[in-house]
Amino acid sequence: MPALSSIPILDIRAPRWVPWLALLALSGCSSVGYYGQLASGQLHLLTSREPVAEVIADPTEDATLRQRLRLAQEARTFASAELGLPDNRSYRLYSDIQRPYVVWNVFAAPELSLQPLTHCFPIAGCVAYRGYYSEAAARTEARRLQGQGMDVFVGGVEAYSTLGWFDDPILSSMLRWGDQRLAETIFHELAHQRFYLPDDTAFNESYASFVEREGGRRWREAQGLADERSLLVEQREALTRLVLDTRERLQTLYASGRPEAELRAGKAAEFDRLRREYRELRERRWGGKSAFDGWIEGPLNNAKVLPFGLYDQWVPAFAALFQQLGGNWVAFHARVEKLAALPRVQRQQALERLVADRAP
């Protein structure tokens, strides 16, 4: 994403966006411009798709592209045959979008609060961002919100899911990644098609992230591949822990009732501490260099730290559930649906019990 200095959004696990669902919420003249760009952007994406098999079979196409897509199709077949994921045309199509990101998400939060500005849509529920197919439009919205005194962050997204309502293509933006990450993203997005619970982002993303990780591990074993992303994952998880600790301290600060001047000073001090702790960790463990240097050295604010933790919160619970079921994917997906059917409080309690009972 532009604001991450070319570090992909998925590496900090910010939410992917489901733009077409927003079309169902069209109402009021003030919404016409926003929803109009959603309609045209999604339509362009749908009309630019072509079967992957045809690209692979075309000798005039770039040889590297054909090889990457061939491997992606092997992962796509593995997803349905071995992981219990939907068997449809998604990720058997390809779209060259001719830009680094398919959409740009705009996150916003008050200057002295971590409560995000949310937007609610049918089916998808409420999310803490708004997506734009144009970076310029996203930046314009960000400036508007900044003018209202909000903290704002704009992040590019390389892939998203329509939850099975359309046949999602492999996007050219996804081919900037390595083969392992490409395969794992296909697993992640197909998990969203397999099951999606409105209004519980942490549940949805943790479930899909577990499928991504365990599916990726099994895929590598089947292909005899080494884990090419171990250092990147380590760095991402370390940064996530630092950010979540920072958020917890900011939450306490903002709830303290202290004068606004003190809150602003405390906020600045917390972000300075985050940078300092990150730099110390980078020097101690990674030889002075990390994939997330661009992110940490850029401007920090409440909106920028909002996405952290959404993808990982309940991954240990889903790992425990999978272990309890003996690694049976069909039984696992069915139990996930039963968990999701519980009222929110009971669902969270069940997830907490899974984490507590997880075997070493």
C-alpha positions as CSV (number, residue, x, y, z in Angstrom):
1,M,0.0,0.0,0.0
2,P,1.3,3.5,-0.6
3,A,1.3,4.4,3.0
4,L,3.3,1.3,3.8
5,S,6.1,2.2,1.5
6,S,5.4,-0.8,-0.7
7,I,4.9,-3.3,2.2
8,P,1.8,-5.4,1.2
9,I,-1.3,-4.8,3.3
10,L,-1.6,-8.5,4.1
11,D,1.7,-8.5,5.9
12,I,0.1,-6.5,8.7
13,R,-3.2,-8.3,8.3
14,A,-5.5,-5.4,7.6
15,P,-8.9,-6.4,6.4
16,R,-9.6,-7.2,2.8
17,W,-12.7,-5.5,1.5
18,V,-15.9,-6.8,0.0
19,P,-16.9,-3.8,-2.2
20,W,-19.8,-5.2,-4.1
21,L,-21.8,-5.8,-0.9
22,A,-21.9,-2.0,-0.4
23,L,-23.9,-1.6,-3.5
24,L,-26.8,-3.2,-1.7
25,A,-26.9,-0.2,0.7
26,L,-27.2,2.5,-1.9
27,S,-29.5,5.3,-0.6
28,G,-29.5,9.0,-0.8
29,C,-28.1,11.4,-3.3
30,S,-24.9,11.9,-1.2
31,S,-24.1,8.3,-1.7
32,V,-24.4,8.2,-5.5
33,G,-20.7,9.2,-6.2
34,Y,-19.3,6.6,-3.8
35,Y,-21.5,3.7,-4.8
36,G,-21.1,4.6,-8.5
37,Q,-17.4,4.1,-8.3
38,L,-18.0,0.8,-6.6
39,A,-20.3,-0.4,-9.4
40,S,-17.9,0.7,-12.2
41,G,-14.9,-0.7,-10.4
42,Q,-16.4,-4.1,-9.8
43,L,-17.9,-4.2,-13.3
44,H,-14.5,-3.5,-14.8
45,L,-12.9,-6.2,-12.8
46,L,-15.6,-8.8,-13.8
47,T,-15.3,-7.9,-17.5
48,S,-11.5,-8.1,-17.5
49,R,-11.4,-11.7,-16.4
50,E,-10.1,-14.5,-18.6
51,P,-9.8,-18.3,-17.9
52,V,-6.4,-19.1,-16.4
53,A,-6.2,-22.2,-18.6
54,E,-6.3,-20.0,-21.7
55,V,-3.5,-17.8,-20.4
56,I,-1.4,-20.8,-19.6
57,A,-2.0,-22.3,-23.1
58,D,-1.2,-19.1,-24.9
59,P,2.5,-19.3,-26.1
60,T,2.5,-15.5,-26.7
61,E,2.0,-14.8,-23.0
62,D,4.9,-14.2,-20.7
63,A,6.6,-17.5,-19.6
64,T,6.9,-16.4,-16.0
65,L,3.3,-15.4,-15.8
66,R,2.2,-18.8,-17.2
67,Q,4.4,-20.7,-14.8
68,R,3.1,-18.7,-11.8
69,L,-0.5,-19.3,-12.9
70,R,0.2,-23.0,-13.4
71,L,1.4,-23.3,-9.8
72,A,-1.6,-21.3,-8.6
73,Q,-3.9,-23.7,-10.3
74,E,-2.2,-26.6,-8.5
75,A,-2.8,-24.8,-5.2
76,R,-6.4,-24.1,-6.2
77,T,-7.1,-27.8,-6.9
78,F,-5.4,-28.7,-3.6
79,A,-7.7,-26.3,-1.7
80,S,-10.9,-28.1,-2.8
81,A,-9.5,-31.6,-2.8
82,E,-7.6,-31.5,0.5
83,L,-8.9,-28.6,2.6
84,G,-12.7,-28.9,2.2
85,L,-12.9,-25.5,0.4
86,P,-15.4,-24.6,-2.3
87,D,-15.0,-26.1,-5.8
88,N,-16.0,-23.3,-8.1
89,R,-14.5,-21.0,-10.8
90,S,-13.0,-18.6,-8.3
91,Y,-9.2,-18.3,-8.8
92,R,-9.5,-20.2,-12.0
93,L,-9.7,-16.9,-13.8
94,Y,-7.1,-14.2,-14.2
95,S,-7.4,-10.4,-14.4
96,D,-4.6,-8.0,-15.2
97,I,-5.7,-4.8,-13.4
98,Q,-2.6,-2.8,-14.4
99,R,-2.1,-1.2,-11.0
100,P,-0.4,-2.4,-7.7
101,Y,-3.6,-2.5,-5.7
102,V,-7.2,-3.4,-6.5
103,V,-8.7,-1.1,-3.9
104,W,-7.6,1.4,-1.3
105,N,-9.2,1.3,2.2
106,V,-9.7,4.4,4.2
107,F,-9.6,4.0,8.0
108,A,-10.5,6.8,10.4
109,A,-10.7,7.3,14.2
110,P,-11.1,10.3,16.4
111,E,-7.9,12.1,17.5
112,L,-8.1,10.9,21.1
113,S,-10.0,7.6,20.7
114,L,-9.4,4.1,19.2
115,Q,-13.1,3.8,18.3
116,P,-13.1,3.4,14.5
117,L,-15.5,5.2,12.2
118,T,-17.6,2.3,11.0
119,H,-19.7,1.7,7.8
120,C,-22.5,-0.9,7.8
121,F,-23.6,-2.9,4.7
122,P,-26.1,-5.7,4.2
123,I,-24.6,-9.2,4.4
124,A,-21.1,-8.0,5.2
125,G,-22.2,-6.2,8.4
126,C,-20.2,-3.3,9.8
127,V,-16.6,-2.7,9.0
128,A,-14.0,-0.1,10.1
129,Y,-13.1,1.2,6.7
130,R,-14.4,2.3,3.3
131,G,-12.9,1.1,0.0
132,Y,-12.2,2.9,-3.2
133,Y,-11.1,1.6,-6.6
134,S,-9.2,4.9,-7.2
135,E,-6.3,5.9,-5.0
136,A,-7.0,9.6,-5.7
137,A,-10.6,9.1,-4.5
138,A,-9.4,7.4,-1.3
139,R,-6.9,10.3,-0.7
140,T,-9.7,12.8,-1.2
141,E,-11.9,11.1,1.3
142,A,-9.0,10.9,3.7
143,R,-8.4,14.7,3.4
144,R,-12.1,15.3,4.1
145,L,-12.0,13.3,7.3
146,Q,-8.8,14.9,8.3
147,G,-10.6,18.2,7.9
148,Q,-13.0,17.0,10.5
149,G,-10.2,16.4,13.0
150,M,-10.0,12.6,12.5
151,D,-6.9,10.5,12.4
152,V,-6.8,8.8,9.0
153,F,-4.9,6.0,7.3
154,V,-5.1,4.9,3.6
155,G,-4.0,1.3,2.8
156,G,-3.8,-0.5,-0.5
157,V,-5.3,-4.0,-0.8
158,E,-4.0,-6.5,-3.4
159,A,-6.9,-9.0,-3.1
160,Y,-10.4,-9.3,-1.8
161,S,-13.3,-11.7,-1.7
162,T,-16.9,-11.4,-2.9
163,L,-17.7,-14.3,-0.6
164,G,-18.6,-16.6,-3.6
165,W,-21.2,-14.3,-5.1
166,F,-18.9,-13.8,-8.1
167,D,-16.1,-15.9,-9.5
168,D,-13.1,-14.1,-8.0
169,P,-10.1,-13.9,-10.2
170,I,-6.4,-14.2,-9.5
171,L,-5.4,-10.5,-9.8
172,S,-2.1,-9.3,-11.3
173,S,-1.6,-7.4,-8.0
174,M,-1.4,-10.8,-6.3
175,L,1.5,-12.0,-8.5
176,R,3.8,-9.5,-6.8
177,W,4.0,-12.1,-4.0
178,G,6.0,-15.3,-3.8
179,D,4.4,-18.6,-4.7
180,Q,3.8,-19.6,-1.1
181,R,1.9,-16.4,-0.2
182,L,-0.1,-16.6,-3.4
183,A,-1.3,-20.1,-2.6
184,E,-2.0,-19.2,1.0
185,T,-4.1,-16.2,0.0
186,I,-6.2,-18.4,-2.3
187,F,-6.8,-20.7,0.7
188,H,-7.7,-17.7,2.9
189,E,-10.1,-16.2,0.4
190,L,-11.8,-19.5,-0.3
191,A,-12.3,-19.9,3.4
192,H,-14.3,-16.7,3.4
193,Q,-16.4,-18.2,0.6
194,R,-16.8,-21.4,2.7
195,F,-18.1,-19.4,5.7
196,Y,-18.6,-15.8,6.6
197,L,-20.3,-14.4,9.7
198,P,-21.6,-10.8,9.4
199,D,-20.5,-8.3,12.1
200,D,-17.6,-10.4,13.5
201,T,-14.5,-9.5,11.7
202,A,-12.1,-11.1,14.2
203,F,-14.0,-14.5,14.0
204,N,-14.0,-14.4,10.2
205,E,-10.4,-13.4,9.7
206,S,-9.0,-15.7,12.4
207,Y,-10.9,-18.6,10.8
208,A,-9.6,-17.8,7.4
209,S,-6.1,-17.1,8.7
210,F,-6.0,-20.5,10.4
211,V,-7.1,-22.2,7.1
212,E,-4.4,-20.2,5.3
213,R,-1.7,-21.2,7.7
214,E,-2.5,-24.9,8.2
215,G,-3.5,-25.2,4.5
216,G,-0.2,-23.6,3.6
217,R,1.8,-26.0,5.8
218,R,0.1,-29.0,4.2
219,W,0.6,-27.5,0.7
220,R,4.3,-27.1,1.3
221,E,4.6,-30.7,2.6
222,A,2.7,-32.0,-0.5
223,Q,4.9,-30.0,-2.8
224,G,8.2,-30.6,-0.9
225,L,8.7,-26.8,-0.5
226,A,10.5,-25.0,2.2
227,D,8.8,-22.2,4.2
228,E,9.9,-19.1,2.3
229,R,8.1,-16.6,4.6
230,S,9.3,-17.7,8.0
231,L,11.3,-14.5,8.7
232,L,8.6,-12.2,7.3
233,V,6.0,-13.9,9.5
234,E,8.2,-13.6,12.5
235,Q,8.7,-9.9,11.8
236,R,5.0,-9.3,11.3
237,E,4.0,-11.1,14.4
238,A,6.6,-9.2,16.5
239,L,5.4,-5.9,15.1
240,T,1.8,-6.9,15.8
241,R,2.6,-7.6,19.5
242,L,4.2,-4.2,19.8
243,V,1.3,-2.5,18.2
244,L,-1.3,-4.3,20.3
245,D,0.6,-3.4,23.5
246,T,0.7,0.2,22.3
247,R,-3.0,0.2,21.6
248,E,-3.8,-1.2,25.1
249,R,-1.8,1.6,26.7
250,L,-3.5,4.2,24.5
251,Q,-6.9,2.8,25.4
252,T,-6.0,3.3,29.1
253,L,-4.7,6.8,28.4
254,Y,-7.8,7.9,26.4
255,A,-10.1,6.6,29.2
256,S,-8.2,8.4,31.9
257,G,-10.1,11.7,31.8
258,R,-7.0,13.8,31.7
259,P,-6.9,17.2,29.9
260,E,-6.7,17.0,26.1
261,A,-3.2,18.6,26.1
262,E,-1.9,15.8,28.3
263,L,-3.7,13.2,26.2
264,R,-2.0,14.5,23.0
265,A,1.4,14.5,24.7
266,G,0.8,11.0,26.0
267,K,-0.3,9.8,22.6
268,A,2.9,11.2,21.0
269,A,5.0,9.5,23.7
270,E,3.3,6.1,23.1
271,F,4.0,6.3,19.3
272,D,7.6,7.3,20.0
273,R,7.9,4.3,22.4
274,L,6.5,2.0,19.7
275,R,9.2,3.2,17.2
276,R,11.9,2.9,19.8
277,E,10.9,-0.7,20.8
278,Y,10.7,-1.7,17.2
279,R,14.1,-0.3,16.3
280,E,15.6,-2.1,19.3
281,L,14.1,-5.3,18.2
282,R,15.2,-4.8,14.7
283,E,18.8,-4.3,15.8
284,R,18.8,-7.2,18.2
285,R,17.1,-9.9,16.1
286,W,17.2,-8.9,12.4
287,G,20.5,-7.3,11.8
288,G,19.1,-3.7,11.6
289,K,16.7,-4.4,8.8
290,S,13.1,-5.5,8.6
291,A,10.3,-5.6,6.0
292,F,8.2,-3.2,8.0
293,D,10.7,-0.3,8.3
294,G,8.7,1.8,5.9
295,W,5.5,1.3,8.0
296,I,7.1,2.1,11.3
297,E,9.0,5.2,10.1
298,G,5.9,6.7,8.4
299,P,3.4,8.8,10.3
300,L,1.6,6.9,13.2
301,N,-1.8,7.6,14.4
302,N,-4.9,5.9,15.9
303,A,-6.3,5.0,12.5
304,K,-3.1,3.3,11.3
305,V,-3.0,0.8,14.2
306,L,-6.7,-0.1,13.9
307,P,-6.2,-3.1,11.6
308,F,-3.8,-5.0,13.8
309,G,-5.0,-8.1,15.6
310,L,-8.1,-8.7,13.5
311,Y,-6.5,-11.6,11.6
312,D,-4.9,-13.3,14.6
313,Q,-7.1,-13.0,17.7
314,W,-8.7,-16.4,17.6
315,V,-6.2,-18.4,15.5
316,P,-5.1,-20.4,18.6
317,A,-8.8,-21.3,19.2
318,F,-9.3,-22.6,15.7
319,A,-6.0,-24.5,15.9
320,A,-7.2,-26.2,19.1
321,L,-10.5,-27.0,17.5
322,F,-8.8,-28.5,14.5
323,Q,-6.6,-30.6,16.8
324,Q,-9.6,-31.8,18.7
325,L,-11.1,-33.1,15.5
326,G,-8.1,-35.0,14.5
327,G,-7.3,-32.7,11.5
328,N,-10.6,-33.5,9.8
329,W,-11.3,-30.6,7.5
330,V,-15.0,-31.4,6.9
331,A,-15.7,-31.8,10.6
332,F,-13.7,-28.6,11.3
333,H,-15.7,-26.4,8.9
334,A,-19.0,-27.8,10.3
335,R,-17.9,-27.0,13.9
336,V,-17.0,-23.5,12.8
337,E,-20.5,-23.0,11.6
338,K,-21.9,-24.2,14.9
339,L,-19.6,-21.9,16.8
340,A,-20.8,-19.0,14.7
341,A,-24.5,-19.8,15.4
342,L,-23.9,-19.1,19.1
343,P,-24.8,-15.6,20.5
344,R,-21.8,-13.3,20.5
345,V,-21.0,-13.6,24.2
346,Q,-21.3,-17.4,24.2
347,R,-19.3,-17.6,21.0
348,Q,-16.4,-15.6,22.6
349,Q,-16.6,-17.8,25.7
350,A,-16.4,-20.9,23.6
351,L,-13.4,-19.6,21.8
352,E,-11.7,-18.6,25.0
353,R,-12.2,-22.2,26.4
354,L,-10.6,-23.6,23.2
355,V,-7.6,-21.4,23.7
356,A,-7.3,-22.3,27.4
357,D,-7.7,-26.1,26.7
358,R,-5.3,-26.1,23.8
359,A,-2.7,-28.9,24.0
360,P,0.9,-27.9,23.9
